[in-house]
Amino acid sequence: MEKRVLLAIFLSFLVLYIFQGLFVTPKPKPAAAVTAGEMTGSGTSGAAATVAVGAQAPGQPAAAAQAAAGAAPVVAGSTEREIRVETDYVDAEFTNRGGELQSWRLKRYKNPDGKPVQLVVTELLKRYPAPFSLKVNDPTVTRELNDALYAVRGATGNIVDARTKPATLTFEYQNAAGLRVEKIFHIEPKSYVLTFKVSAASGGRTLNPTIEWGPGLGDAWNAVTSRYVQQPEGLIFHSSTGKVERLSPSNISKQTQYQGHFGYVGVDDNYFMSTLLFPPTSVQITYEPLSVPTSSAPKAAVSNLVAYAVQPATGGAPLQFFVGPKDFDLLSGINRNLVRAINFGWFSFLVVPLLRALQWIDSYVGNYGWSIIILTILINLAIFPLRHKSVVSMRKMSQIQPEIKAIQARYAKLKATDPARQKMNVEMMNLYKEKGVNPASGCLPMLLTLPILYAIYSLLEVAIEIRGAPFIGWITDLSVHDPLYITPVLMGISMVWQQKMQPSTVDPMQRKMMMFMPVIFTVMFLWAPSGLVLYWLVSNLWGIGQQTLTNYLIGPPVVKAVRPPAERRVKRVGTGKTEAATREN
């Protein structure tokens, strides 16, 4: 039975790996018209890496807009300035050149080099639009909106301290021809939410300019370590139906525009996201994936947020952007539906309680490595009866193996289609009944623990609490693989040890073949997150200890010698009794 259990676990991991790597979420069905709750798509491509909110107002003549550009500034900045806004959570940097966001660093999350995580791809600001740059139908006006020096209100110097009170920055520009634009940014001290409001007019007519975000997340750009199954950066939106949809870069290229009522919409990866939160009306969003070489990974593809577009009737309404970590407690504090942005997979109903338990343990221990060990012990305590029952059933099965082989030998020369061969199954069922053995009870209890294994796998893959969490010595990040491969090798050795201790229900040749299973698992886990390998290693060590205890409780196995065929008393088919038992009656 242990063969079936190990094979089931191996195939389960294989299916999970293939599913997460290749499974494609169906894209929303395009519609001819936009209604509440519907999303429409088109195959047109937008400008590279832009975020759009709206478009030029209907009826705005292009010539009038162009005439408004290039005139002498009336309200503008005299020199280029960079304004740094520091809160408890972020270190943001704005420029009055276009009134744009230049940097958004998360103070509480570090890269492997020890620097704060940067969620703006600063290296590409010269090639692509910066976050909160503007775009209208006329390229001349667009260029002036993004190149002009804006007057700044709300910052007397170049540093704004928002650690104890909110900060509001206002960027304003106006020229002599009537082109006017105002950008207002509002940041709270303990929040990753940025509130943004833009109002623009040209020649007395209101404009609803596109708000461009630019290349997606700096976390994906600056990633220097590989993870076992890392969720690539891609599209995420929460539709009015309550579903969370995710699309990979390859699917985004097939459909770049979406429109509808969204709960939140933007881009995300394993641990971070940049999304528009709960827009008041229908929103049009345009995406375009980019493949940009980086210094750390020259062939890495970076998928970027391209455009948000709010319908003209909503021009000037405040919009909220969440640019930060996918932390369960943080997201649930904003809105309960926002926690679904964390991709916990099929067994989220198990992952969330396990995450809560891990957080609770860590609040006392202060080290997520030891917290994973304690959680593993608690889980194995809970499934102790299932494992004990499985081992006892496998022991019983191993004890009757000689009799099973004897029955199989008597029918070995018969063809599978021979009706007489059906008697073999009847004899074997009679044997199971007489010995009180359930052939499925050996592996079924262990298969029931597979959902827990899946849940632990999902938890350790996407929980941001594990990201960058050190354990001991050489393991400085539980979310990436063991750099010295020590724990995977120890895990493989423990699997071999555990397998040798289990009662065997297969012949020696098959048993030797089963010894390759630990080798396969060891190779698979070489690049698995250290936290997952730690969980598996501790589970194996627990299993070895439990196997020793169970063997002590049930005693040594009883070895029965099967008599030669001439002396063997076979069961009478259909009676469920041996011939000797029948004569005694």
C-alpha positions as CSV (number, residue, x, y, z in Angstrom):
1,M,0.0,0.0,0.0
2,E,2.9,2.4,0.6
3,K,3.6,2.1,-3.1
4,R,0.2,3.5,-3.9
5,V,0.5,6.2,-1.3
6,L,3.9,7.4,-2.6
7,L,2.8,7.2,-6.2
8,A,-0.4,9.2,-5.4
9,I,1.6,11.9,-3.6
10,F,4.1,12.0,-6.5
11,L,1.4,12.3,-9.1
12,S,-0.4,14.9,-7.1
13,F,2.7,17.1,-6.9
14,L,3.2,16.6,-10.6
15,V,-0.3,17.6,-11.5
16,L,-0.1,20.6,-9.2
17,Y,3.2,21.7,-10.8
18,I,1.8,21.3,-14.4
19,F,-1.5,23.0,-13.5
20,Q,0.1,26.1,-12.0
21,G,2.6,26.3,-14.9
22,L,0.3,25.6,-17.9
23,F,-3.3,26.1,-16.8
24,V,-4.9,29.1,-18.5
25,T,-7.8,30.9,-16.9
26,P,-10.5,31.4,-19.5
27,K,-10.7,35.0,-20.6
28,P,-13.9,37.0,-20.2
29,K,-16.3,36.6,-23.1
30,P,-16.2,39.7,-25.3
31,A,-19.5,41.5,-25.8
32,A,-20.8,43.9,-28.3
33,A,-22.1,46.4,-25.8
34,V,-21.1,47.2,-22.3
35,T,-23.6,46.8,-19.5
36,A,-23.3,46.7,-15.7
37,G,-21.3,43.7,-14.7
38,E,-20.1,42.9,-18.2
39,M,-16.6,43.1,-19.6
40,T,-15.9,43.7,-23.3
41,G,-12.7,43.1,-25.1
42,S,-10.9,44.0,-28.2
43,G,-7.7,42.9,-29.8
44,T,-6.3,46.4,-30.2
45,S,-3.0,47.3,-28.6
46,G,-2.4,50.4,-26.5
47,A,0.7,52.4,-26.1
48,A,3.4,50.5,-24.3
49,A,3.0,50.4,-20.5
50,T,0.3,52.9,-19.9
51,V,-2.5,53.2,-17.4
52,A,-5.6,55.0,-18.6
53,V,-8.5,56.7,-16.8
54,G,-10.8,58.2,-19.4
55,A,-10.2,59.8,-22.7
56,Q,-10.6,63.2,-24.3
57,A,-14.1,64.5,-23.7
58,P,-16.5,63.8,-26.6
59,G,-16.8,66.6,-29.0
60,Q,-13.4,68.1,-28.1
61,P,-11.9,69.4,-31.4
62,A,-8.4,68.2,-31.9
63,A,-7.4,71.5,-33.4
64,A,-8.6,73.4,-30.3
65,A,-6.6,71.1,-28.0
66,Q,-3.5,71.4,-30.1
67,A,-3.9,75.2,-30.1
68,A,-3.9,75.1,-26.3
69,A,-0.5,73.5,-26.3
70,G,2.8,75.3,-26.6
71,A,1.6,78.6,-25.1
72,A,3.4,80.4,-22.4
73,P,2.9,79.0,-18.9
74,V,0.8,81.0,-16.5
75,V,0.8,78.7,-13.4
76,A,3.9,76.5,-13.3
77,G,7.1,75.7,-11.4
78,S,10.2,77.7,-11.8
79,T,12.7,74.8,-11.3
80,E,12.5,71.0,-11.4
81,R,11.9,69.5,-7.9
82,E,11.7,66.1,-6.4
83,I,9.4,65.8,-3.4
84,R,9.9,62.8,-1.1
85,V,6.9,61.7,1.1
86,E,7.7,59.4,4.0
87,T,5.0,57.4,5.8
88,D,5.3,54.5,8.2
89,Y,4.9,52.1,5.3
90,V,6.3,53.7,2.2
91,D,8.9,56.1,1.0
92,A,7.5,57.8,-2.1
93,E,9.1,60.2,-4.5
94,F,7.3,62.6,-6.8
95,T,8.6,65.0,-9.4
96,N,7.0,68.3,-10.5
97,R,8.1,67.5,-14.1
98,G,4.7,66.2,-15.2
99,G,3.5,65.8,-11.6
100,E,4.4,62.0,-11.7
101,L,5.4,59.3,-9.2
102,Q,9.1,58.3,-9.5
103,S,9.5,55.9,-6.7
104,W,7.4,53.8,-4.3
105,R,9.5,51.9,-1.9
106,L,8.0,49.6,0.8
107,K,9.9,50.2,4.1
108,R,8.8,47.0,5.7
109,Y,9.8,44.6,2.9
110,K,13.4,44.1,1.7
111,N,15.0,42.7,-1.3
112,P,17.8,40.0,-1.0
113,D,20.3,42.9,-1.0
114,G,18.7,44.4,2.1
115,K,17.2,47.4,0.3
116,P,13.4,48.2,0.4
117,V,11.3,46.7,-2.2
118,Q,10.7,49.1,-5.1
119,L,7.4,48.8,-6.9
120,V,8.1,51.3,-9.6
121,V,10.4,50.1,-12.4
122,T,12.7,53.1,-12.1
123,E,15.1,51.8,-14.6
124,L,12.5,52.1,-17.4
125,L,11.2,55.6,-16.6
126,K,13.0,57.1,-19.6
127,R,11.7,54.6,-22.0
128,Y,8.1,54.3,-20.8
129,P,5.5,56.6,-19.1
130,A,5.9,57.1,-15.3
131,P,3.0,56.3,-13.0
132,F,0.3,59.0,-13.1
133,S,1.5,60.6,-16.3
134,L,-1.4,61.7,-18.5
135,K,-2.4,61.1,-22.1
136,V,-5.1,62.6,-24.4
137,N,-5.9,62.1,-28.0
138,D,-3.5,64.8,-29.2
139,P,0.2,63.9,-28.8
140,T,1.3,67.5,-28.6
141,V,-0.9,68.2,-25.6
142,T,0.1,64.9,-24.1
143,R,3.8,65.9,-24.4
144,E,3.1,69.2,-22.7
145,L,1.1,67.6,-19.9
146,N,4.0,65.3,-19.0
147,D,7.0,67.6,-19.7
148,A,5.7,70.8,-18.1
149,L,7.0,72.0,-14.7
150,Y,4.1,72.0,-12.3
151,A,3.6,74.3,-9.3
152,V,3.5,72.4,-6.1
153,R,1.3,73.0,-3.0
154,G,1.5,71.0,0.2
155,A,5.3,70.7,0.4
156,T,7.4,73.7,1.6
157,G,10.6,71.7,1.2
158,N,11.7,68.6,-0.7
159,I,10.7,66.2,2.2
160,V,7.2,65.7,3.6
161,D,6.9,63.8,6.8
162,A,3.6,61.9,6.7
163,R,4.5,59.4,9.5
164,T,2.0,60.9,11.9
165,K,-0.5,62.8,9.8
166,P,-1.7,62.5,6.2
167,A,0.0,64.3,3.4
168,T,-1.7,66.0,0.4
169,L,0.4,67.1,-2.6
170,T,-1.2,69.3,-5.3
171,F,0.5,69.7,-8.7
172,E,-0.9,72.5,-10.9
173,Y,-0.2,73.8,-14.4
174,Q,-1.8,76.3,-16.7
175,N,-0.8,78.1,-19.9
176,A,-1.9,81.2,-21.6
177,A,-4.0,79.3,-24.2
178,G,-6.3,77.8,-21.5
179,L,-4.7,74.4,-21.0
180,R,-5.1,73.7,-17.3
181,V,-4.5,70.6,-15.2
182,E,-4.5,69.8,-11.5
183,K,-3.2,66.6,-9.9
184,I,-3.9,65.8,-6.2
185,F,-2.2,63.0,-4.3
186,H,-3.3,62.0,-0.8
187,I,-1.3,59.5,1.3
188,E,-2.2,58.2,4.8
189,P,0.5,57.5,7.4
190,K,-0.3,53.7,7.8
191,S,-1.5,52.7,4.4
192,Y,-0.5,51.5,1.0
193,V,-3.5,53.2,-0.6
194,L,-2.8,56.3,-2.7
195,T,-5.8,58.5,-3.5
196,F,-5.5,60.4,-6.8
197,K,-7.7,63.0,-8.4
198,V,-7.1,64.8,-11.7
199,S,-9.0,67.6,-13.4
200,A,-8.0,69.0,-16.8
201,A,-9.5,71.5,-19.3
202,S,-8.5,72.9,-22.6
203,G,-10.0,76.0,-24.1
204,G,-12.9,75.9,-21.7
205,R,-13.7,72.2,-22.4
206,T,-13.2,69.5,-19.8
207,L,-10.7,66.8,-20.6
208,N,-10.8,63.3,-19.1
209,P,-7.1,62.4,-19.6
210,T,-5.7,58.9,-19.5
211,I,-3.8,58.1,-16.4
212,E,-0.7,56.1,-17.3
213,W,1.0,53.8,-14.9
214,G,3.9,52.5,-17.0
215,P,5.8,49.2,-16.5
216,G,4.1,47.1,-13.8
217,L,5.8,46.0,-10.6
218,G,9.4,46.7,-9.7
219,D,9.4,43.6,-7.6
220,A,9.2,41.4,-10.7
221,W,11.9,43.5,-12.4
222,N,14.3,43.4,-9.6
223,A,13.7,39.7,-8.6
224,V,17.1,38.0,-8.4
225,T,16.2,34.7,-6.8
226,S,14.2,31.9,-8.4
227,R,11.2,30.3,-6.7
228,Y,9.8,26.8,-7.2
229,V,6.5,27.9,-8.8
230,Q,6.4,31.7,-8.8
231,Q,3.2,33.3,-9.9
232,P,4.3,35.6,-12.8
233,E,3.2,39.1,-13.1
234,G,-0.1,39.4,-14.9
235,L,-3.6,40.8,-15.0
236,I,-5.9,40.5,-12.0
237,F,-9.5,41.8,-11.6
238,H,-12.4,41.2,-9.3
239,S,-15.5,41.3,-11.4
240,S,-19.1,42.2,-10.3
241,T,-19.9,38.5,-10.2
242,G,-17.5,38.1,-7.3
243,K,-14.9,36.1,-9.3
244,V,-11.2,36.9,-9.3
245,E,-9.7,36.5,-12.7
246,R,-6.0,36.2,-13.5
247,L,-4.5,36.2,-16.9
248,S,-0.9,35.5,-17.8
249,P,1.1,37.7,-20.2
250,S,0.5,35.4,-23.1
251,N,-3.3,35.7,-22.7
252,I,-3.1,39.5,-22.2
253,S,-1.6,39.8,-25.7
254,K,-4.7,38.1,-27.1
255,Q,-7.0,40.6,-25.5
256,T,-5.7,43.9,-24.3
257,Q,-8.8,45.8,-23.4
258,Y,-11.5,45.1,-20.8
259,Q,-14.4,47.1,-19.6
260,G,-16.9,46.7,-16.8
261,H,-17.7,47.2,-13.2
262,F,-14.7,45.9,-11.2
263,G,-14.1,45.5,-7.5
264,Y,-10.4,46.0,-8.1
265,V,-8.3,45.7,-11.2
266,G,-4.6,45.9,-12.0
267,V,-1.5,43.7,-12.0
268,D,0.0,41.4,-9.4
269,D,2.6,38.8,-8.8
270,N,3.4,36.4,-6.0
271,Y,3.6,38.9,-3.2
272,F,2.7,42.4,-4.4
273,M,0.1,44.2,-6.5
274,S,-0.8,47.5,-8.0
275,T,-4.6,47.9,-8.5
276,L,-7.3,50.4,-8.8
277,L,-9.7,49.9,-5.9
278,F,-13.4,49.9,-6.2
279,P,-13.9,52.5,-9.0
280,P,-17.3,54.1,-8.7
281,T,-18.5,53.4,-12.2
282,S,-17.6,51.3,-15.3
283,V,-13.9,51.2,-16.0
284,Q,-12.0,50.4,-19.2
285,I,-8.6,48.9,-18.7
286,T,-6.0,48.3,-21.4
287,Y,-3.0,46.0,-21.0
288,E,0.1,45.3,-23.0
289,P,2.7,42.8,-21.9
290,L,6.3,43.8,-22.3
291,S,9.4,41.7,-22.7
292,V,12.3,43.8,-21.3
293,P,15.7,42.3,-20.6
294,T,17.1,43.0,-17.1
295,S,20.6,42.9,-15.8
296,S,19.9,40.0,-13.5
297,A,17.8,37.9,-15.9
298,P,18.5,39.0,-19.5
299,K,15.6,36.9,-21.0
300,A,13.0,37.6,-18.3
301,A,9.7,38.9,-19.5
302,V,8.0,41.6,-17.5
303,S,4.3,42.0,-17.9
304,N,3.1,45.6,-17.3
305,L,0.0,47.4,-16.4
306,V,-1.0,49.4,-19.5
307,A,-4.1,51.4,-19.1
308,Y,-7.1,52.2,-16.9
309,A,-9.9,54.1,-18.6
310,V,-12.8,55.7,-16.7
311,Q,-15.8,56.8,-18.8
312,P,-16.0,60.6,-19.4
313,A,-19.0,61.1,-17.0
314,T,-16.7,60.2,-14.1
315,G,-13.9,62.6,-14.9
316,G,-12.5,64.3,-11.9
317,A,-13.7,61.7,-9.3
318,P,-11.1,60.6,-6.7
319,L,-9.6,57.2,-7.4
320,Q,-7.8,54.9,-5.0
321,F,-4.8,52.8,-5.9
322,F,-3.4,50.1,-3.7
323,V,0.3,49.6,-4.3
324,G,1.7,47.2,-1.8
325,P,2.0,43.7,-0.4
326,K,-0.6,41.0,-0.5
327,D,-0.8,40.7,3.2
328,F,-3.9,38.8,4.4
329,D,-4.6,41.0,7.5
330,L,-3.8,44.2,5.6
331,L,-6.1,43.4,2.7
332,S,-8.9,42.2,4.9
333,G,-8.7,45.5,6.8
334,I,-9.5,47.4,3.5
335,N,-12.1,45.0,2.2
336,R,-12.9,41.3,2.7
337,N,-13.1,40.7,-1.0
338,L,-9.6,42.1,-1.5
339,V,-8.0,39.0,0.3
340,R,-9.0,36.9,-2.7
341,A,-6.2,38.6,-4.6
342,I,-3.9,36.2,-2.7
343,N,-3.9,33.1,-4.9
344,F,-4.3,30.4,-2.2
345,G,-5.5,27.8,-4.8
346,W,-8.1,25.1,-4.5
347,F,-7.8,24.5,-0.8
348,S,-8.1,28.1,0.4
349,F,-10.6,26.9,3.0
350,L,-7.7,25.0,4.6
351,V,-4.9,27.5,3.8
352,V,-6.5,30.4,5.7
353,P,-6.8,28.6,9.0
354,L,-3.2,27.2,8.6
355,L,-2.0,30.7,7.9
356,R,-3.7,32.0,11.0
357,A,-2.2,29.2,13.1
358,L,1.3,29.9,11.7
359,Q,0.9,33.6,12.5
360,W,-0.3,32.8,16.0
361,I,2.7,30.5,16.6
362,D,5.1,33.0,15.2
363,S,3.8,35.7,17.6
364,Y,5.3,33.6,20.4
365,V,8.3,32.1,18.7
366,G,9.5,35.0,16.6
367,N,11.0,32.8,13.9
368,Y,8.9,31.4,11.0
369,G,11.3,28.4,10.5
370,W,10.6,27.2,14.1
371,S,7.0,28.1,13.6
372,I,6.7,25.9,10.6
373,I,8.3,23.0,12.6
374,I,5.8,23.5,15.5
375,L,2.9,23.7,13.1
376,T,4.1,20.5,11.4
377,I,4.2,18.7,14.7
378,L,0.7,19.9,15.5
379,I,-0.6,18.8,12.1
380,N,1.0,15.4,12.6
381,L,-0.5,15.1,16.0
382,A,-3.9,15.7,14.5
383,I,-3.5,13.0,11.9
384,F,-1.7,10.5,14.3
385,P,-4.8,8.2,14.4
386,L,-5.0,8.0,10.6
387,R,-1.3,7.2,10.2
388,H,-1.5,4.6,13.0
389,K,-4.5,2.9,11.3
390,S,-2.7,2.9,8.0
391,V,0.4,1.3,9.4
392,V,-1.6,-1.4,11.2
393,S,-3.6,-2.2,8.0
394,M,-0.4,-2.4,6.0
395,R,1.1,-4.8,8.6
396,K,-1.9,-7.0,8.3
397,M,-1.7,-6.9,4.6
398,S,2.0,-7.8,4.7
399,Q,1.3,-10.8,6.9
400,I,-1.2,-12.4,4.5
401,Q,1.0,-11.7,1.4
402,P,2.2,-15.4,1.2
403,E,-1.4,-16.6,1.1
404,I,-2.4,-14.0,-1.5
405,K,0.6,-15.0,-3.7
406,A,-0.5,-18.7,-3.3
407,I,-4.0,-17.9,-4.5
408,Q,-2.6,-15.9,-7.4
409,A,-0.2,-18.7,-8.3
410,R,-3.0,-21.2,-8.7
411,Y,-4.7,-19.0,-11.3
412,A,-1.6,-17.7,-12.9
413,K,-1.9,-19.9,-16.0
414,L,-5.5,-18.9,-16.7
415,K,-6.3,-16.2,-19.2
416,A,-7.8,-13.0,-17.9
417,T,-11.0,-13.8,-20.0
418,D,-11.3,-17.2,-18.5
419,P,-14.5,-17.3,-16.2
420,A,-12.6,-19.6,-13.8
421,R,-10.2,-16.8,-13.1
422,Q,-13.0,-14.8,-11.4
423,K,-12.8,-17.3,-8.6
424,M,-9.5,-15.9,-7.7
425,N,-11.1,-12.6,-6.7
426,V,-13.7,-14.4,-4.7
427,E,-11.0,-16.4,-2.8
428,M,-9.1,-13.2,-2.1
429,M,-12.1,-11.5,-0.7
430,N,-12.9,-14.5,1.5
431,L,-9.3,-14.3,2.7
432,Y,-9.6,-10.6,3.5
433,K,-12.9,-11.2,5.4
434,E,-11.5,-14.1,7.4
435,K,-8.4,-12.2,8.4
436,G,-10.2,-9.0,9.1
437,V,-8.2,-7.0,6.5
438,N,-9.5,-4.1,4.4
439,P,-7.2,-3.7,1.4
440,A,-8.0,0.0,1.0
441,S,-7.5,0.9,4.7
442,G,-3.7,1.0,4.2
443,C,-3.6,3.9,1.8
444,L,-7.0,5.6,2.2
445,P,-6.2,7.3,5.5
446,M,-3.0,8.7,4.1
447,L,-4.7,9.9,1.0
448,L,-7.1,11.9,3.2
449,T,-4.1,13.9,4.4
450,L,-3.3,15.1,0.8
451,P,-5.5,18.2,1.1
452,I,-3.4,19.3,4.1
453,L,-0.3,18.8,2.0
454,Y,-1.7,20.9,-0.8
455,A,-2.7,23.6,1.6
456,I,0.8,23.7,3.2
457,Y,2.3,23.9,-0.3
458,S,0.0,26.8,-1.3
459,L,0.6,28.6,2.0
460,L,4.4,28.5,1.8
461,E,4.3,29.5,-1.9
462,V,2.3,32.7,-1.6
463,A,2.3,33.8,2.0
464,I,4.2,37.1,2.1
465,E,5.0,36.4,5.8
466,I,7.5,33.7,4.6
467,R,9.1,36.0,2.0
468,G,12.6,37.0,3.3
469,A,12.0,35.2,6.6
470,P,15.2,33.6,7.9
471,F,15.5,30.4,9.7
472,I,19.0,29.4,10.9
473,G,22.5,29.7,9.5
474,W,22.6,29.4,5.7
475,I,18.8,29.5,5.3
476,T,18.1,33.3,5.1
477,D,14.9,33.2,3.2
478,L,12.3,30.4,3.6
479,S,10.5,31.3,0.4
480,V,13.5,30.3,-1.8
481,H,15.4,27.1,-2.1
482,D,18.1,26.0,0.3
483,P,21.3,27.5,-1.2
484,L,23.4,24.6,0.0
485,Y,20.8,21.9,-0.7
486,I,21.3,20.4,2.7
487,T,17.6,20.2,3.8
488,P,16.5,18.5,0.5
489,V,19.3,15.9,0.9
490,L,18.3,15.2,4.5
491,M,14.7,15.0,3.4
492,G,15.6,12.3,0.8
493,I,17.6,10.3,3.4
494,S,14.6,10.5,5.8
495,M,12.3,9.2,3.0
496,V,14.6,6.2,2.4
497,W,14.8,5.5,6.2
498,Q,11.0,5.8,6.5
499,Q,10.3,3.6,3.5
500,K,12.6,0.8,4.8
501,M,10.7,0.8,8.1
502,Q,7.3,0.3,6.6
503,P,5.8,-3.1,6.2
504,S,6.1,-4.2,2.6
505,T,3.2,-5.5,0.5
506,V,5.1,-5.8,-2.7
507,D,7.7,-8.3,-4.0
508,P,11.4,-7.6,-3.5
509,M,11.9,-6.4,-7.1
510,Q,9.1,-3.8,-6.8
511,R,10.4,-2.7,-3.4
512,K,13.8,-2.0,-5.0
513,M,12.1,0.1,-7.7
514,M,10.2,2.0,-5.0
515,M,13.5,3.1,-3.6
516,F,13.9,5.4,-6.6
517,M,10.9,7.5,-5.3
518,P,13.0,9.3,-2.7
519,V,15.6,10.1,-5.4
520,I,12.8,11.6,-7.5
521,F,11.4,13.6,-4.7
522,T,14.9,14.9,-3.6
523,V,15.5,16.2,-7.1
524,M,12.1,17.8,-7.2
525,F,12.7,19.5,-3.9
526,L,16.1,20.9,-4.6
527,W,14.6,24.1,-5.8
528,A,11.5,24.1,-3.6
529,P,11.0,26.8,-1.0
530,S,13.0,26.0,2.1
531,G,9.9,26.3,4.2
532,L,8.2,23.5,2.2
533,V,11.2,21.3,2.4
534,L,11.4,21.9,6.2
535,Y,7.8,20.9,6.5
536,W,8.4,17.7,4.6
537,L,11.6,16.8,6.5
538,V,10.0,17.3,9.9
539,S,6.9,15.2,8.7
540,N,9.3,12.4,7.7
541,L,11.1,12.5,11.0
542,W,7.8,12.4,12.8
543,G,6.7,9.5,10.6
544,I,9.8,7.6,11.5
545,G,9.2,8.1,15.2
546,Q,5.5,7.2,14.9
547,Q,6.4,4.1,12.9
548,T,8.8,3.0,15.7
549,L,6.2,3.6,18.3
550,T,3.5,1.7,16.3
551,N,5.9,-1.3,15.7
552,Y,6.5,-1.4,19.5
553,L,2.8,-1.3,20.2
554,I,1.7,-4.0,17.7
555,G,4.8,-6.1,18.2
556,P,7.0,-7.8,15.6
557,P,5.5,-9.1,12.4
558,V,4.3,-12.7,12.3
559,V,6.0,-14.6,9.6
560,K,3.8,-17.4,8.2
561,A,5.3,-20.1,5.9
562,V,2.9,-21.3,3.2
563,R,2.8,-25.0,2.9
564,P,3.5,-26.7,-0.4
565,P,0.6,-26.9,-2.9
566,A,0.0,-30.6,-2.2
567,E,-0.6,-29.9,1.5
568,R,-2.4,-26.6,1.2
569,R,-6.0,-26.4,2.3
570,V,-7.7,-23.9,0.0
571,K,-10.8,-22.0,0.7
572,R,-14.1,-23.2,-0.7
573,V,-15.2,-20.6,-3.1
574,G,-18.3,-18.7,-1.9
575,T,-18.3,-20.0,1.7
576,G,-15.8,-17.6,3.1
577,K,-14.2,-20.6,5.1
578,T,-11.3,-22.9,4.6
579,E,-11.8,-26.6,4.0
580,A,-10.7,-27.4,7.5
581,A,-13.2,-25.0,9.0
582,T,-15.9,-26.5,6.9
583,R,-15.1,-30.1,8.0
584,E,-15.1,-29.0,11.7
585,N,-18.7,-27.9,11.3
